[in-house]
């Protein structure tokens, strides 16, 4: 045997074996690291539903950040799927508790609370105190035993509200865990000046950041409002296009948007506006992805069951009604004429509530309102 030739051959074999072994060990470590990382992400997401969606959005689909990977906005998240089931099937209505700083003075005045110059028995001295009092009113409604599963299925909240607590719990957590009420966030930032018979939503470059804040708080869906004041076809077309554009940005974050193209109840051509609005909404639905979901919040129409075709579209979770300034009696009368529509009232929900009422009187008044609205919704 020639040792001079044999030894180099053995050394070469040994080096090959060493390199192969090193490669196998390295691959095994990478696989283990990936498995542990994914498991950690999954475990964390199980504790925080919004984190699961954040992780999915961070990874994106096809490298597109913010694009939902699931077939629909909520697929794969047990809590969000349960909330979708509730919003689709359960009886009850969506309470609108989303007054902004601009509308809060009217809300409080109707309740019997004014600013220091308003002459009310209960007053506030500045905007901070005003917002605290508005939250106290909202919290009082939420905590009331009449505000419960079976009567209420969702609540639309102003961003200030999701940053506050109810009975020592974050508002959205309280609503879902204590009341089984699905939380929504008012996601528009107000109306633009009137043009072409409509008021569009103001531009909202910070929408995605707002939605991220909402997701971190456990918000399930959003609500975005614009208003139509005249039967102007071009204005209505532009307004609906904007509603769907904002809606698609919301869908991309894994949330369900409530599209609210409100028709002014004082418009002289209200019925004509609604006849123009319906086909635009139907056209907008055709631009959605196959499994994308939306909710419509619409002014109670002049023609009964006008919006029935929307309810039959697979993209539509629910069609809900806004009172738009009608009082409780008129709102419920119109609601009962529209089969399948449920309510999403704000001013009407608070009708008759006063700061000076005893707890018993407050509960009786709120309970009577909820009973009447739900009876009209179930017709």
SULTATA-V238297 format. One record per residue. N is the residue number from 1. RES is the residue in one letter. PHI is phi in whole degrees, 0 to 359 (NA if undefined). NEAR is the number of other ideal C-beta (glycine too) atoms within 8 Angstrom. Layout:
# SULTATA-V238297
n: [N/N]
res: [RES/RES]
phi: [PHI/PHI]
near: [NEAR/NEAR]
This chain:
# SULTATA-V238297
n: [1/2/3/4/5/6/7/8/9/10/11/12/13/14/15/16/17/18/19/20/21/22/23/24/25/26/27/28/29/30/31/32/33/34/35/36/37/38/39/40/41/42/43/44/45/46/47/48/49/50/51/52/53/54/55/56/57/58/59/60/61/62/63/64/65/66/67/68/69/70/71/72/73/74/75/76/77/78/79/80/81/82/83/84/85/86/87/88/89/90/91/92/93/94/95/96/97/98/99/100/101/102/103/104/105/106/107/108/109/110/111/112/113/114/115/116/117/118/119/120/121/122/123/124/125/126/127/128/129/130/131/132/133/134/135/136/137/138/139/140/141/142/143/144/145/146/147/148/149/150/151/152/153/154/155/156/157/158/159/160/161/162/163/164/165/166/167/168/169/170/171/172/173/174/175/176/177/178/179/180/181/182/183/184/185/186/187/188/189/190/191/192/193/194/195/196/197/198/199/200/201/202/203/204/205/206/207/208/209/210/211/212/213/214/215/216/217/218/219/220/221/222/223/224/225/226/227/228/229/230/231/232/233/234/235/236/237/238/239/240/241/242/243/244/245/246/247/248/249/250/251/252/253/254/255/256/257/258/259/260/261/262/263/264/265/266/267/268/269/270/271/272/273/274/275/276/277/278/279/280/281/282/283/284/285/286/287/288/289/290/291/292/293/294/295/296/297/298/299/300/301/302/303/304/305/306/307/308/309/310/311/312/313/314/315/316/317/318/319/320/321/322/323/324/325/326/327/328/329/330/331/332/333/334/335/336/337/338/339/340/341/342/343/344/345/346/347/348/349/350/351/352/353/354/355/356/357/358/359/360/361/362/363/364/365/366/367/368/369/370/371/372/373/374/375/376/377/378/379]
res: [X/X/X/X/X/X/X/X/X/X/X/X/X/X/X/X/X/X/X/X/X/X/X/X/X/X/X/X/X/X/X/X/X/X/X/X/X/X/X/X/X/X/X/X/X/X/X/X/X/X/X/X/X/X/X/X/X/X/X/X/X/X/X/X/X/X/X/X/X/X/X/X/X/X/X/X/X/X/X/X/X/X/X/X/X/X/X/X/X/X/X/X/X/X/X/X/X/X/X/X/X/X/X/X/X/X/X/X/X/X/X/X/X/X/X/X/X/X/X/X/X/X/X/X/X/X/X/X/X/X/X/X/X/X/X/X/X/X/X/X/X/X/X/X/X/X/X/X/X/X/X/X/X/X/X/X/X/X/X/X/X/X/X/X/X/X/X/X/X/X/X/X/X/X/X/X/X/X/X/X/X/X/X/X/X/X/X/X/X/X/X/X/X/X/X/X/X/X/X/X/X/X/X/X/X/X/X/X/X/X/X/X/X/X/X/X/X/X/X/X/X/X/X/X/X/X/X/X/X/X/X/X/X/X/X/X/X/X/X/X/X/X/X/X/X/X/X/X/X/X/X/X/X/X/X/X/X/X/X/X/X/X/X/X/X/X/X/X/X/X/X/X/X/X/X/X/X/X/X/X/X/X/X/X/X/X/X/X/X/X/X/X/X/X/X/X/X/X/X/X/X/X/X/X/X/X/X/X/X/X/X/X/X/X/X/X/X/X/X/X/X/X/X/X/X/X/X/X/X/X/X/X/X/X/X/X/X/X/X/X/X/X/X/X/X/X/X/X/X/X/X/X/X/X/X/X/X/X/X/X/X/X/X/X/X/X/X/X/X/X/X/X/X/X/X/X/X/X/X]
phi: [NA/269/296/296/268/295/299/299/297/297/296/296/297/297/294/297/298/297/296/297/296/299/297/297/297/298/297/297/295/299/299/295/298/297/297/295/298/296/296/297/298/298/294/297/294/295/279/233/306/293/293/302/294/297/297/298/290/296/287/72/251/62/82/268/294/91/266/296/276/285/296/227/300/247/300/91/242/300/294/294/293/294/294/295/301/297/294/277/247/287/277/122/216/264/276/263/242/241/300/272/301/289/261/299/302/292/300/291/298/296/275/103/239/230/287/296/259/275/80/282/291/245/228/233/260/205/297/298/291/299/295/295/290/298/297/300/295/300/297/296/294/299/282/297/298/284/272/205/301/103/254/239/248/208/220/267/237/285/301/304/290/288/267/247/249/232/51/79/241/306/307/295/294/300/300/281/284/265/242/56/251/280/273/241/243/294/254/277/242/106/261/283/300/299/198/56/77/220/239/289/285/296/305/221/296/267/301/299/295/297/296/298/295/296/300/296/267/92/288/263/216/227/220/227/246/225/224/250/243/207/278/256/304/293/297/295/300/295/296/294/300/294/303/289/296/297/299/293/296/289/302/298/269/84/238/260/273/266/270/235/272/295/260/299/292/266/295/291/247/303/297/293/301/294/294/281/291/305/296/292/294/296/294/297/298/289/269/277/294/305/251/292/238/221/237/254/242/231/298/303/279/287/262/302/64/303/265/304/302/294/293/272/278/295/284/263/287/200/246/242/252/257/281/65/115/295/284/301/296/292/299/291/298/291/299/295/276/243/298/93/283/242/273/218/259/239/301/296/298/270/302/90/279/225/298/276/293/288/302/294/293/300/296/296/294/296/299/295/296/299/297/293/293/292/296/291/292/271/293]
near: [3/5/6/6/7/9/8/8/8/8/8/8/8/8/8/8/8/8/8/8/8/8/8/8/8/8/8/8/8/8/8/8/8/8/8/8/8/8/8/8/9/9/8/9/11/6/6/7/11/10/10/13/14/11/10/12/13/7/6/11/7/5/5/7/7/8/10/13/7/10/4/9/12/14/9/7/11/6/8/13/11/8/12/12/9/11/15/8/5/10/7/11/15/15/15/11/13/12/10/9/8/5/8/12/9/8/13/15/11/8/11/11/11/13/9/7/5/8/4/9/6/8/10/12/6/6/6/6/9/14/11/9/12/12/11/8/13/11/12/9/14/15/8/10/5/9/14/8/10/7/11/15/13/14/13/14/16/10/11/9/12/16/6/9/8/12/8/4/10/10/15/12/9/14/14/14/7/8/12/6/14/13/17/16/15/14/14/13/6/8/11/9/5/6/9/7/11/16/10/11/15/9/5/11/4/7/11/9/7/12/15/10/10/14/14/8/12/12/14/11/16/15/16/16/11/16/11/16/9/10/10/9/7/7/13/17/9/11/13/14/9/11/15/12/8/15/12/10/11/16/17/9/14/14/14/16/15/17/13/13/14/13/15/11/9/5/12/4/8/12/9/8/14/14/7/11/14/12/7/11/13/11/9/12/12/6/6/12/5/4/7/11/13/15/15/14/14/15/12/13/13/6/7/6/8/10/13/10/8/13/10/6/9/3/8/14/9/10/13/15/17/14/14/10/6/10/8/11/6/8/17/12/9/12/15/9/8/15/6/7/12/13/16/15/14/13/10/14/12/12/9/7/11/7/8/5/9/5/6/6/8/12/11/8/11/13/9/9/13/13/9/10/17/13/10/13/13/6/8]
